[in-house]
Amino acid sequence: MPHFTRLSLCPPSLCVEVVFVHVRTPVPFRNATLQIAVFFLIYYLAQGCLIPYLPPYYKSLGLSGSELSMLSSIAPFIMIFAPPVWGFLSDRSGRPVRTLQIAMAGSALLFLPLFAVHSGAGLAAVLACQALFATAITSLADTVTVAEALRLNTDYGRLRVAGSLGYVVGAYGFGAALAGGYGLNHVLWIGAIGLAFAAVSTLALPQSKPVTAHQAPSFREAAQLLHNGAFVAFLITGMLHWAALQSYYLLYALRIEELNVSPQFVGIGIAAGIATEVALMWSFRNLLQRLPLLPFLALSIVSSILRWSLTAWFSSGAAVAAMQALHGLTFGVFYVGSIAYLEQSIPPPLRATGRALLASISLGLGAVLGNLIAGRLLDYGGTSAGYYGAAGLDILALIPLAACALLATSRRIKVVPR
């Protein structure tokens, strides 16, 4: 039998309630693992088109390398401030799924004005508004996924792996479409449709029960996270590593274009990276039993230094694409390892806030720094200069990681009773 749910995202006096009809489905289709996988698959399929191909689209509008880095830095800049607010609200409300639904809906709706603007200033304004919602999605989705992984006694990476598969489908598929004659403007259509379907898919996610009043953390308790030296050192490590990763997101499609080879090498390289990413995410728990977490993350960074250096040095499209197979270590291991580190070092009532701080400082501030550096180096010496700069950033990232390891014996962060 169907049942009805009313969803209201604002005060009743200001909006109309939307009534959703839910049909009771057989147990297999209500499985939380499937619901999470569908969301990640759809959302990252859209991201697989947007992340690699929006910079070439902006360039096709006549924008310079500095303008490309500025536009690519808007979302990371907003990420410095927005995710901690969303994460704290999620911790306070105990409703991470509902918070994710609101963020996803706002991101999808505010993406649509990109169709109507073509100037640097207009694009910047639209991207800034959209980023207020979009930058919260990753950390909120991770909060939901980690909770389900614990409930199901499985590994976070195995639930998250559907996102990697979606990303490669989007990246490789759109690269093939470009090679077949489709224009770069189609990236907006794919992105809009993908975000819309991802927003709808969040309605099927399992709703967690709200935390009780004594479990909801205060702002004072959340601020304690930044008083832990090992945690701060870890955030700085992530900031430098994610700054280096921006050379891939901003410059990879441009690197293939600069080498004057088939645009299909964009999709091939991304597919090679996702293949290793999926394998390492799936087996992360088993690998962690053989190698401690922080040395494993150091291996990730060392492999990144090699990847950036050889991507800059090789002049063959096939060789450059092959080097992206290291993405499994560069991104997959480091990202899943970061989530594992938070689970080890942060108490449950503050984990959404901890993930938001990771998004804010490591992903957000790191991406701003990386985009600015990559954009300047692109104008100065082409994509090779940008990739060599990324290698230098990852060399620096080993320093705070070593400090994190030295401070790892300090006591875990605790929630101080009110």
C-alpha positions in Angstrom: 0.0 0.0 0.0 1.2 3.5 -0.8 1.8 6.0 2.0 2.3 9.8 1.9 5.1 12.0 3.1 5.0 15.8 3.2 8.3 17.6 2.6 8.6 21.3 3.5 12.0 23.0 3.3 10.8 26.4 4.6 8.1 27.9 6.9 4.6 27.0 5.9 3.7 30.6 5.4 6.4 31.0 2.7 6.1 27.8 0.7 3.9 25.0 -0.5 4.3 21.6 0.9 5.3 18.9 -1.6 3.6 15.5 -1.2 5.6 12.5 -2.2 3.9 9.2 -2.7 6.0 6.2 -1.6 5.1 2.7 -2.8 6.1 -0.1 -0.5 8.7 -2.1 -2.4 10.1 -5.6 -1.8 13.0 -5.7 0.7 15.8 -6.0 -1.9 14.9 -2.6 -3.4 14.8 -1.0 0.0 18.3 -2.1 0.9 20.5 0.8 2.2 23.5 -0.4 0.3 21.7 -0.2 -3.0 20.2 3.2 -2.2 23.6 4.7 -1.3 25.2 3.1 -4.4 22.5 4.6 -6.7 23.1 8.1 -5.3 26.9 7.9 -5.6 26.6 6.4 -9.1 24.4 9.2 -10.4 26.1 12.1 -8.6 29.6 11.2 -9.6 28.5 10.4 -13.2 27.6 14.1 -13.4 30.9 15.0 -11.7 32.8 12.9 -14.2 31.5 15.2 -16.9 31.8 18.5 -15.0 35.2 18.3 -13.3 37.4 17.4 -16.3 35.4 19.2 -19.0 34.2 22.5 -17.5 37.7 24.1 -17.7 37.9 23.4 -21.5 34.3 24.7 -21.8 35.3 27.9 -20.0 38.4 28.2 -22.2 36.1 27.8 -25.3 34.3 31.0 -24.1 37.6 32.9 -24.5 38.7 32.9 -20.9 42.4 33.0 -19.9 44.3 30.6 -17.7 44.1 32.9 -14.7 40.4 33.3 -15.3 40.1 29.5 -15.4 41.9 29.1 -12.1 39.7 31.8 -10.6 36.5 30.1 -11.7 37.8 26.7 -10.5 38.7 28.3 -7.2 35.3 29.6 -6.3 33.8 26.3 -5.1 36.9 25.4 -3.0 36.9 28.9 -1.5 33.2 28.6 -0.5 34.1 25.1 0.8 36.4 26.8 3.4 33.3 28.3 5.1 30.2 26.4 4.1 30.8 22.7 5.0 31.6 23.3 8.7 28.2 25.1 9.0 26.4 22.3 7.2 28.3 19.7 9.2 27.6 21.3 12.5 23.8 21.6 11.6 23.8 17.9 10.7 25.4 17.0 14.0 23.0 19.2 16.0 19.9 17.9 14.2 20.9 14.3 13.9 19.4 14.3 10.4 22.3 14.0 7.9 20.1 12.6 5.2 17.6 15.4 5.4 20.5 17.9 5.4 22.0 16.2 2.3 18.6 16.4 0.5 18.4 20.1 1.0 22.0 20.7 -0.1 21.6 18.5 -3.2 18.3 20.2 -4.2 19.9 23.6 -3.9 23.0 22.6 -5.9 20.8 21.2 -8.8 18.6 24.2 -9.0 21.4 26.8 -8.8 23.4 25.0 -11.6 20.7 26.0 -14.2 21.7 29.7 -14.6 25.0 28.5 -16.1 23.1 28.1 -19.4 22.4 31.8 -19.6 25.8 33.4 -18.7 29.0 33.4 -20.7 31.2 36.1 -19.1 33.8 35.5 -16.4 31.9 37.7 -13.9 28.5 36.1 -14.6 29.9 32.6 -14.3 31.7 33.5 -11.1 28.4 34.8 -9.6 26.4 31.7 -10.5 29.2 29.3 -9.3 29.5 31.1 -6.0 25.7 30.8 -5.3 25.7 27.1 -6.3 28.8 26.3 -4.2 26.9 27.4 -1.0 25.0 24.1 -1.4 27.3 22.0 -3.6 30.3 22.1 -1.3 28.4 20.4 1.5 27.4 17.3 -0.5 30.6 15.3 -0.2 31.0 15.5 3.6 27.3 15.0 4.2 27.2 12.0 1.9 30.2 10.6 3.7 28.5 11.0 7.0 25.5 9.0 5.8 27.7 6.3 4.2 30.0 5.8 7.2 27.0 5.4 9.5 25.6 2.8 7.2 28.9 1.0 6.8 29.1 0.7 10.6 25.6 -0.6 10.8 26.1 -3.1 8.1 29.6 -4.1 9.4 31.2 -3.3 6.0 33.9 -1.0 4.7 33.2 2.6 3.7 35.2 2.2 0.6 32.9 -0.6 -0.6 29.9 1.6 -0.4 31.7 4.6 -1.9 33.0 2.6 -4.9 29.8 3.1 -7.0 30.8 6.8 -7.1 34.1 5.9 -8.8 32.3 3.8 -11.4 29.9 6.6 -12.1 32.8 9.1 -12.5 34.5 7.0 -15.1 31.3 6.4 -17.0 30.8 10.2 -17.1 34.4 11.1 -18.0 35.0 8.4 -20.6 31.5 8.7 -22.1 31.7 12.5 -22.5 35.2 12.2 -23.9 34.0 9.8 -26.5 31.1 12.1 -27.3 33.5 15.0 -27.9 35.6 12.8 -30.2 32.4 12.0 -32.1 31.7 15.6 -32.8 29.6 16.8 -29.8 30.3 20.3 -28.6 31.7 21.3 -25.2 28.4 23.1 -24.3 26.8 19.7 -23.9 28.6 19.4 -20.6 26.0 21.7 -19.1 23.1 19.5 -20.2 24.7 16.4 -18.8 25.6 18.1 -15.5 22.1 19.6 -15.1 20.4 16.3 -15.7 22.8 14.3 -13.5 22.5 16.7 -10.6 18.7 16.6 -10.9 18.5 12.8 -10.8 21.0 12.7 -7.9 18.8 15.1 -5.9 15.8 12.8 -6.6 17.8 9.7 -5.5 18.5 11.2 -2.1 14.8 10.8 -1.3 15.4 7.0 -1.2 18.2 7.2 1.3 17.6 5.6 4.7 16.6 8.3 7.3 18.6 8.0 10.5 17.0 8.7 13.8 17.8 12.1 15.4 20.4 12.0 18.1 19.2 12.6 21.7 19.6 16.0 23.2 22.6 15.1 25.4 24.4 13.7 22.4 24.1 16.8 20.2 27.5 18.7 20.4 27.8 22.4 21.2 29.9 24.8 19.3 32.5 24.8 22.1 32.9 21.1 21.8 33.2 21.3 18.0 36.0 23.9 18.4 38.0 21.3 20.4 38.8 19.5 17.1 41.2 22.3 16.2 43.1 22.0 19.5 44.4 18.6 18.6 47.9 18.9 17.1 47.9 15.6 15.2 44.5 16.4 13.7 45.6 19.9 12.6 48.8 18.4 11.1 46.7 15.9 9.2 44.5 18.7 7.8 47.6 20.6 6.6 48.8 17.4 4.9 45.5 17.1 3.2 45.5 20.7 2.2 48.9 20.4 0.4 48.0 17.1 -1.2 44.7 18.4 -2.5 46.4 21.5 -3.8 48.6 19.2 -5.9 45.6 17.2 -7.1 44.1 20.4 -8.7 46.7 20.0 -11.4 44.8 16.9 -12.5 41.4 18.3 -12.3 42.3 21.7 -13.9 45.0 20.7 -16.3 44.5 17.1 -17.4 42.2 17.7 -20.3 44.3 20.8 -21.3 47.4 18.6 -21.1 45.9 16.2 -23.7 44.9 19.1 -25.8 48.4 20.6 -25.6 49.9 17.4 -26.8 47.7 17.6 -29.9 46.4 14.0 -29.5 42.8 12.5 -29.5 40.5 13.9 -26.8 39.7 10.2 -26.1 42.9 10.1 -24.1 41.1 12.2 -21.5 38.6 9.5 -20.9 41.2 6.7 -21.2 43.4 8.2 -18.6 40.5 8.8 -16.2 39.3 5.3 -16.8 42.7 3.9 -16.0 42.7 5.9 -12.7 39.2 4.9 -11.7 40.0 1.2 -12.3 42.8 1.3 -9.8 40.7 3.5 -7.5 37.9 1.0 -7.4 40.3 -1.9 -6.7 42.0 -0.1 -3.9 38.8 1.2 -2.3 37.3 -2.2 -2.4 40.4 -3.9 -0.8 41.3 -1.0 1.5 40.3 -2.7 4.8 42.4 -5.8 3.9 45.4 -3.7 2.8 45.2 -1.7 6.1 45.8 -4.9 8.0 49.2 -5.2 6.3 50.3 -1.6 6.4 49.6 1.0 9.1 47.4 3.9 8.0 49.8 6.8 8.1 52.6 5.0 6.2 50.0 3.9 3.7 49.1 7.6 3.2 52.8 8.4 2.8 53.0 5.8 0.0 50.0 7.6 -1.6 51.8 10.9 -1.6 55.1 9.4 -2.9 53.2 7.8 -5.8 51.6 11.2 -6.5 55.0 12.9 -6.8 56.0 10.3 -9.4 52.6 10.7 -11.2 52.9 14.5 -11.5 56.5 14.5 -12.6 56.0 11.9 -15.3 52.8 13.5 -16.6 54.8 16.7 -17.1 57.7 14.9 -18.7 56.0 12.5 -21.1 54.9 13.8 -24.5 52.9 10.8 -25.6 49.1 10.8 -25.1 49.2 7.1 -24.3 52.0 7.4 -21.8 50.3 10.4 -20.1 47.0 8.5 -19.9 48.8 5.4 -18.5 50.3 7.5 -15.7 46.8 8.3 -14.4 46.5 4.6 -13.3 48.3 5.9 -10.1 45.1 7.8 -9.3 44.0 4.8 -7.2 46.9 5.6 -4.8 46.8 9.4 -5.3 43.1 9.9 -4.6 41.5 6.6 -3.7 43.8 5.6 -0.9 44.3 9.1 0.4 40.5 9.9 0.5 39.4 6.6 2.1 42.4 6.8 4.4 41.4 10.3 5.5 37.9 9.0 6.4 39.5 6.1 8.3 41.7 8.6 10.2 38.7 10.6 11.2 36.9 7.5 12.5 39.9 6.7 14.6 40.5 10.1 16.1 37.1 11.8 16.4 34.3 10.8 18.7 30.9 9.9 17.0 29.0 13.1 18.0 31.5 15.3 16.2 32.2 13.2 13.1 30.1 15.2 10.7 31.9 18.3 12.0 35.3 16.6 11.6 34.4 15.6 8.0 33.3 19.2 7.3 36.6 20.5 8.6 38.4 18.0 6.3 36.3 19.4 3.4 36.9 23.0 4.5 40.6 23.0 5.2 42.0 20.1 3.2 39.7 20.0 0.2 38.6 23.6 0.2 41.6 25.7 1.1 43.9 23.1 -0.6 41.9 23.4 -3.9 42.0 27.2 -3.8 45.8 27.1 -3.3 46.3 24.5 -6.0 44.1 26.2 -8.5 45.8 29.6 -8.1 49.2 27.9 -8.4 48.2 25.8 -11.4 46.6 28.7 -13.2 49.6 30.9 -12.8 52.0 28.1 -13.9 49.8 27.4 -16.9 50.1 30.9 -18.1 53.9 30.9 -17.3 55.0 27.6 -18.7 52.1 25.5 -19.9 50.7 22.4 -18.4 54.1 20.8 -17.7 54.9 23.7 -15.4 51.6 23.1 -13.5 52.4 19.4 -13.0 55.9 20.1 -11.8 54.5 22.5 -9.3 52.1 19.8 -8.1 55.0 17.5 -7.5 56.6 20.2 -5.3 53.5 20.6 -3.3 53.3 16.9 -2.6 56.9 16.9 -1.4 56.0 19.5 1.1 53.0 17.4 2.2 55.3 14.8 3.6 56.4 17.2 6.3 53.1 17.7 8.2 52.3 14.0 7.7 55.5 13.1 9.6 54.4 15.6 12.3 51.0 13.9 12.5 52.7 10.6 13.0 54.9 12.0 15.8 51.9 13.5 17.5 49.7 10.4 17.0 50.4 9.1 20.5 48.5 12.1 22.0 45.1 11.4 23.5 42.0 11.1 21.3 39.8 14.1 21.0 37.0 13.9 23.6 33.7 15.6 24.0 33.8 17.7 27.2 30.5 17.3 29.1 28.4 20.5 29.4 
